[in-house]
């Protein structure tokens, strides 16, 4: 399922969530579904001239909702200071790019 974020942090900001309950990225397992494709399709249709997209998840303890959701962002950030919320913090967690997470959970 996908919908616009009610408090967008970028020019376009969608959330893609699985119907099945998955609490956080720590509970995510590799499947054949690619939620990034849904987000890419939405951003390509809604923001075709955006030159930069970002896809990722907030990691515990920085996730505000205990249901996995993929942030799909067409940049720029609005306002620009919101980019801080979507910054990886290394071993502390923070935001993890979708591709990095997929690499981590690949068999």
SULWO-V944031 format. One line per field, one symbol per residue. ss: DSSP state (H for helix, E for strand, - for the rest). phi: phi as a letter, one per 30 degrees, with the letter a starting at -180 (. if undefined). psi: psi as a letter, one per 40 degrees, with the letter a starting at -180 (. if undefined). A space follows every 50 residues. Layout:
BEGIN
ss: ???
phi: ???
psi: ???
END
This chain:
BEGIN
ss: -EEE-----EEEEEEE--------HHH-------HHHHHHHHHHHH---- --EEEEEE-----------EEEEEEEE--HHHHHHH-E-HHH-EEEEHHH HHHHH--
phi: .badddbdcbebbcccbddddbdbddcdbdbddbddddddedddddbdcd dbcbbabdceccdcbdaebcdcccdddbdddddedccdchddjicbdedd ddddcdd
psi: iiiihegieidhhihhiidhhhdideehihaeigddddddddddddgdeh ehihhaihiieehehfhhhhhhhhiiihideeddefhifbeebbhhiddd ddddei.
END
